Structures are given as structure tokens and as C-alpha cells.
């Protein structure tokens, strides 16, 4: 999706145009520090089929929060592997199967794990194993085999 318009409307009548959602968030925080209150956010975007989506959020109540993540959490979040990477590394699926599933995911907006299971490339248990590994929880695949018997 490509952003067409991204605006913030403030209580004092000021309107700020932004190039991205990231810029929008940073602007809201910057203006809030100067006690400027946003009353609405407007966003328009167009998808690959030419469909334009327009959203306007009006606020009755508005609050902002900012949180600093500790270095350990930040490192974990930035180094977290993707589901497909884990499945390929564990030799559960091949690179080709992953590429095919990603193409389908992009076209139909389905979850990668669901696509891989539908096509018979892996089992739901293997997806669960990879998701657990992704968040740092170690479980063994043979655990599921024992459960099924």
C-alpha cells in the first residue's frame, strides 16, 4: 500500500502533513510536548489494485505514551528471526517452498503458517515449534509425536 495523504489536525487549527506513519507518530509526540492537542488523524492510501482507503480518527480523549525498551529486549526484538527463516534453518521446509508460500501470502494476505500447512509443507506442530523457537522457548518436535500417540 502507498500512502497518499497523512495529516494531523490540532485543536489550535494547525494542520500538519506527514510523509509516513512514523513521521506522524513523531510529530504527535513533539507537538504534545508543547501542549498542542491533536483532534484528528487522517490517512489515505492506495493498494496495488487502485483501491483508495481513507480513514479519519476523531478524538474525544487523547493520550500519548512513550516507553524506552531495555537493551536486552531491544536486541531480542531486532535479532528475532522470521518464521520462514526458522523453518528453513531447521530443514522443515525448503527455500523454494518458503518463496512460494510468501508469494501466496502477499497475494491473498493469509498467515504464512496457515499457507504452509494447507500446502502440506509442514504440520501445525512444526509451525508451533518454530513460533516457540522464535520467541526463545525451546520445545522438541518429538514432544508432539508422543502427544499424538
C-alpha positions in Angstrom: 0.0 0.0 0.0 1.2 3.5 -0.8 0.3 6.5 1.4 -1.4 9.3 -0.5 -2.2 11.6 2.4 -1.3 11.7 6.1 -2.5 14.6 8.2 -2.8 15.7 11.8 -5.4 18.3 12.8 -4.7 20.1 16.0 -7.1 21.9 18.4 -5.5 25.3 17.6 -6.4 24.9 13.9 -2.9 23.8 12.8 -2.7 21.0 10.2 0.5 19.0 9.7 1.1 16.8 6.7 3.3 13.8 7.1 5.0 11.5 4.6 4.7 8.4 6.7 3.1 6.9 9.8 6.5 7.1 11.5 6.6 10.8 10.9 3.0 11.1 12.1 3.8 9.5 15.4 6.9 11.5 16.0 5.1 14.8 15.1 2.3 14.0 17.6 4.8 13.4 20.4 6.8 16.5 19.5 3.6 18.7 19.4 2.2 17.1 22.6 5.3 18.2 24.5 4.3 21.8 23.5 0.8 21.2 24.8 -0.7 21.1 21.3 -3.6 18.7 21.3 -4.4 16.7 18.1 -8.2 16.4 17.4 -8.0 14.0 14.4 -5.7 12.0 12.2 -6.4 11.5 8.5 -4.8 8.8 6.4 -5.4 7.9 2.7 -3.6 5.1 1.0 -4.0 3.2 -2.3 -3.4 -0.5 -2.9 -1.9 -2.3 -5.9 -5.4 -2.7 -7.4 -6.1 1.0 -7.4 -8.5 0.9 -4.4 -8.2 4.0 -2.2 -8.7 3.7 1.5 -9.4 6.8 3.6 -9.5 6.8 7.4 -10.2 9.7 9.8 -9.8 9.2 13.5 -11.5 11.9 15.7 -10.5 12.0 19.3 -12.8 12.6 22.3 -9.9 11.8 24.6 -6.3 11.7 23.7 -3.2 10.4 25.5 0.3 9.5 24.4 2.8 7.2 25.9 6.4 6.6 25.3 8.4 3.7 26.5 12.1 3.0 26.3 12.9 -0.7 25.9 15.9 -2.0 27.8 18.9 -3.1 25.7 18.3 -6.8 26.2 14.7 -6.6 24.9 15.7 -4.3 22.1 18.4 -6.7 21.0 16.0 -9.6 21.1 13.4 -7.7 19.1 15.8 -6.6 16.4 17.5 -10.0 16.1 14.3 -12.1 16.1 14.2 -14.4 13.1 11.2 -14.7 10.9 9.1 -17.8 11.0 10.1 -18.8 7.4 13.8 -18.4 8.3 13.5 -20.8 11.2 11.6 -23.4 9.3 14.2 -23.4 6.5 17.1 -23.5 9.1 15.5 -26.4 10.8 15.1 -28.1 7.4 11.4 -28.4 7.9 10.7 -26.7 4.6 12.9 -25.7 1.6 13.8 -22.2 0.4 11.6 -22.9 -2.7 8.6 -23.8 -0.6 9.1 -20.6 1.5 9.3 -18.4 -1.6 6.1 -20.0 -3.0 4.3 -19.5 0.3 5.4 -15.9 0.6 4.1 -15.2 -2.9 0.7 -16.6 -1.9 0.8 -14.7 1.4 1.5 -11.4 -0.5 -1.3 -12.0 -2.9 -4.0 -13.3 -0.6 -3.0 -11.8 2.8 -3.1 -15.1 4.7 -0.8 -16.2 7.5 2.4 -17.9 6.4 2.0 -20.8 8.7 -1.6 -21.5 7.5 -0.4 -21.5 3.9 2.5 -23.9 4.6 0.1 -26.3 6.4 -2.5 -26.0 3.7 0.1 -27.0 1.1 1.3 -29.9 3.2 4.8 -28.5 3.5 4.7 -28.8 7.3 2.4 -29.7 10.2 0.7 -27.3 12.7 3.0 -28.8 15.3 6.1 -27.8 13.3 4.7 -24.3 13.0 4.2 -24.2 16.7 7.7 -25.4 17.3 9.1 -22.7 15.0 7.0 -20.0 16.7 8.2 -21.1 20.1 11.8 -21.0 18.9 11.1 -17.5 17.5 10.3 -16.2 21.0 13.1 -18.1 22.7 11.1 -21.1 24.1 12.7 -24.4 23.3 10.4 -27.4 22.7 11.3 -30.6 21.0 9.5 -31.8 17.9 9.4 -35.3 19.3 7.2 -33.9 22.1 4.4 -33.6 19.6 4.9 -37.1 18.3 4.4 -38.5 21.8 1.3 -36.4 22.3 -0.4 -37.7 19.1 0.0 -41.5 20.1 
